[in-house]
Amino acid sequence: MRPTAKDLAEAAGVSLATVDRVLNDRPNVSKKAFRKVNDAIERIGFVRNPAAVALARNKTYRFRFVLPVSGDQYLSELIGRVTEARDALRADSTEVEAVQIPMADPHHVAKYLSLIDHEIVDGVAVMAPESPQVRDALVRLVERDVRVVQFLSGQERLERADYVGIDNFAAGATAGKIAGRFIGNQPGKIMVVAETMMALDSIQRRLGFDSIINAQFPHLQCLPSLETYADEKRAELIINRTLQHNPDTLAVYVLSSEARAPLTAVWHAQGSRQLTVVAHERTPFSERALMDERIDALIAQDPGHAVRSALRIMRARADHRELLASQERIRIEILLKENLQFQGP
């Protein structure tokens, strides 16, 4: 049987009340007693029960998703999944909220993160473009004992925070393999479109995509990345101009999560030419386009799985528990018309 708190008290040579104070981080515990209890925990293999600790503390977990203000259907999907989790976890003494802030200015994001109070928030899942300012702000959050999850978009060299999302290099490489196979042996160019190349996930997807095209499909040339900055007029202008100047374009790869604006611009500008189209994320727009065969393939990650994984990680870190790594691995899903029509929502 598992050692109990009473067994722990006997092994440490202290009172049950002292064990209770140590396990629940209560005051008035001497350093000597604290050390005795923790030594005994290691010696007898005592395992804390997080649920019992939370109940004893009358603790409510408070987790926050920090998401962009600008976005389209995939962002709406994420917010919807956060809302579902908030409602589901309310009975489990867990408060979940989503806060949307502008992400264009890294100094603004860093300032917002610097104002998060560890007495009010136990964990944050942050979806922000990579920058030194944001990375440093996240490090300081960890130092203030706030559990940090890099949500779908990570920061380089941020080892003290967890990451939830697909392997973006692998996702880009997968897109490259699909595009190359769909195009076949005809030489030509591939237009690559991103919302911004400041985001680390965009950089990694582009690197993965180029690695496959360059190594396995040398007859294809990847054009420089076009950045739309989520501006529909800009998307129309730069995509139309690129297709005009590159009549041998055979394919389009939209590597950002929001494909509606760039692909609408592509369809307006492509005329009678046939283009292979690979995009990311399953949304109402991309799902319809896949069924209509205006998109050939989608590289997707389940937003519900991502939200639930971020919450499980923050809860585990707050309870000082080990993670079940296999449960938190977000899979790369490849969606075609042929398999989408047999899937549920």
C-alpha angles and dihedrals in degrees: 000000000000115000111258130218087260090055089049092052091052093047092049094043093233136112124275088243090058091050089051092052092049095046092048098041093242122162130254098057119133120229089242093054091044091053093047093053094047092047089052091049089059094042100052098030096243112183119205116230104225093199091053092046091050090048092048091051092043082230127180116197114223118199128176133196112209107203136170122271093219118065144105136225100330091054088051089052090053093049089049091054091048089052090051091051092048091055094043096049099043091094090051094065090257125130117200126185139169120219121189121207135168110270102189095091112056091197090059091049091048091050092051091050091048090059095056108115116218088210089063104031124045097186142004132202107204126198104190137136116263116268137143090245095054092042092053092046090053091050090053090049090056089049088054088057096254113140109236128203120185099221117213091317119060140196123238117255095003098140097160094065129066124240128218119191144068125299097268096198089055091046091054091046089051090052090050093052092049094047093048093049093047093049095048123190099332112117117232147104138294121216113216118201129190135170088227135345090211089084115093092220090056092050092049093047091050092050092049092047094049092047092061098039093049095045102038106022107038091161088070125077122205111217121221113280117271115217117208098180086212089289112136095199091050090048091053092048101047096039093048091048093048093051091047092052094042108046090166092066108133104174146022126215115192104193099180123088093244110066103161100092099042095043093047087054091049093052091049092051106036097077112184096339118114115233131189107227126199120176142164135253134018113259132151088264098048092042092055091045091051091051090047089050092239087119117045100196141001126210104207145177123199109252092201092054090048093052094046091047092052090051093048090050094049091047092049092049091048089052093044091239129146118254125240095233096195091056093054098048108113110215126222107239121202112207124193129170089255095059099031094063090059095049128089123233 
